[in-house]
Amino acid sequence: MSDQNLELSELDDSGDDLMAQQVPAESMDSGVPDIPRSAQDLEAVYDIPVRVSAVLGKSTMEVSQLLKLGRGAVVELDRKVGEAIDIYVNNRLVARGEVVVLEDRLGVTMTEIIKTDRT
């Protein structure tokens, strides 16, 4: 993965800035804040830290079993080899991906973005 910084307008192939489109008048009266109109409007949130977690799998066991684990113990997870892992941001599932090796470190590449309905 590269460390390129993209402006939101660069992501739109048509040349129109998606964030600059007009918001219907009904949504303005609904008490919902306006949608940011440019990448510059989002700069205020760029420095907010978030916790990113990549979950390989889960397992359930009793405390007595947990205490018996020692060096070299293997804990079976609920995922199969090659199955997508879950990527959480601030404990919210946002994507699924695959584990990759980057030089001498592990990384995650996102293969699917999870869209959730906000109510």
Secondary structure, DSSP 8 states (H G I E B T S, - for coil): -------GGGG-TTSS-GGGS---HHHHHTT------SGGGGGGGTT----EEEE-------HHHHHH--TT-----SS-TT--EEEEETTEEEEEEEEEEETTEEEEEEEEE------
